[in-house]
Amino acid sequence: MAALLGWMFDGAEMGMFSMVGRDAMMDLLSATNPTEADVGMAFGVIIAVFLVGAAAGGVLFGWLGDRIGRVRAMSLSVLVYALLTGLCGLAQTPMQLGALRFLASLGMGGEWALGVALVMEVWPNKSRALMAGLIGAAANAGYLIVGFTSMGLASLISSVQRLLLHLGMPEEFVSMLVAHHGWRLMMMIGTLPALLTFFFRIFVPESRRWEEEKQRGRTRGWHTVDLFGVLIGCTGPAIILIVWTWDVSDWNLGSAILGRSLGTLAGLVIATMGFTYPVWRYIERSLLSEDVVLAPRQNRRLIVNRMFLGACLSSVALLGTWGTTQWAVTWAGSLQGVVAQVAVTAGEPEHEPDIVQRFAKQWTQIATALGAMIGTLLAAAMGEALGRRATNCAMCGLSMLSVLWLYQGHSTFGIPLLSAALVAGMCTASFYGWLPLYLPELFPTVMRATCQGFAFNFGRILAAIGTLQMSSLLPYYQGFTTYSGIQGGYAVACSSLTAIYLLGMVLIWFAPETKGQPLPE
């Protein structure tokens, strides 16, 4: 229950910014009269910063979980992301918001790796598929909660404003909190998961498998000095962010592509070396100790290869999600505006939009979250029935088709679009029921949290690159039209990124089949 609640709030924290990010950027950039392109770029950069922080947090807290225990490290990770998310509501500039989102995402990335390790080590082998599905469903339940919470807050915003004034808060401060649909209040609600840390520390037992490894002295190979590697690794994504946000309007197209490609490659190399450094150092120490945990070289090479293979598989899932369905909420909101503008231009009287259209973004998030909850449960069950590799290949194909149907087949907001969003959410999020099942099966207990934390969260760096590309390349898609007649924009860009699933359909056949095998000790 502790892990499921942690993932649920983790999903809520991620879904929250997708919901309020555009309002936040309009608010923080209001002094500069921002264009839609300015808002889109700032929104994309902050999402990329979040993904980078989650990648670093997965390694940082995964390392901590392997050293001091799953429960203590998970409590700390939840506390970090809850408190820092709440502080986002006080940000005054996009840079401040980005910095707070980065720090909050450290805890979010760590919570996933720690919770998966804890649950998979506590429950028996025959229950792993069910638990993996619940892991993915719990995270997407958070997205669902955010959708309903946002609608409720939007309906009660004037009442909340009167209440805060009645409590004696300064009028200027209250006006700041409720401006732009109350996005700051939504972020402050994110502090509630901090209460979970007390529940964790009082009621949740430590993993028996980890306790046994500790008694054997196998957790002493993790040293604090190794975390310098993680700090150095963070400079890699920082370089990527700089090269993709740098103003290259005065450059020719070839120079811009070459400069960004070289900067991205350099950033990936630095991040890879830094984030894998703690694992390399642990393996080296284990080979020199009297109680050798890993067989020489062969197992060392096997573990590292599996880390990078897991990172590639996670990258396909994460880049697919953050590059396609995560933009559906913003896209649905823009369709609502298009419909309203057409009505005014045609000389028709303006009407108050009905409740479905007025909450286009919220209903879209609810639809994708409901689909995602179904998809994660089905994916884990399919992985147990059909095998890990065949299931992943099928998920890639279905994800590609469902996203193309969503963006290419719809031009107005309504029930057909919501139906397509539900199916796309179900297919693209199915990986988050499959990954918690598969990744723990690749690594031994003493390294599980760190290695699967790297494998899952390193994919976030590549997803961040995809998000930055989306923001930068939107103007270049204006010359293309979707099948439903939309000119350029999110629909065309998101459709193009579905090509990543073709790579996933090939990669999975280089991975081992682990169906029916116990967790490695």
Secondary structure, 3 states (H helix, E strand, C coil): CHHHHHHHHHHHHHHHHHHHHHHHHHHHCHHHCCCHHHHHHHHHHHHHHHHHHHHHHHHHHHHHHHHHCHHHHHHHHHHHHHHHHHHHHHCCCHHHHHHHHHHHHHHHHHHHHHHHHHHHHHCCHHHHHHHHHHHHHHHHHHHHHHHHHHHHHHHHHHHHHHHHHHCCCCHHHHHHHHHHHHHHHHHHHCCHHHHHHHHHHHHCCCCHHHHHHHHCCCCCCCCHHHHHHHHHHHHHHHHHHHHHHCCCCCCCHHHHHHHHHHHHHHHHHHHHHHHHHHHHHHHHHHHHCCCCCCCCCHHHHHHHHHHHHHHHHHHHHHHHHHHCHHHHHHHHHHHHHHHHHHHHHCCCCCCCCCHHHHCHHHHHHHHHHHHHHHHHHHHHHHHHHHCHHHHHHHHHHHHHHHHHHHHHCCCCCCHHHHHHHHHHHHHHCCHHHHHHHHHHHHCCHHHHHHHHHHHHHHHHHHHHHHHHHHHHHHHHHCCCECCCCCECCHHHHHHHHHHHHHHHHHHHHHCCCCCCCCCCC
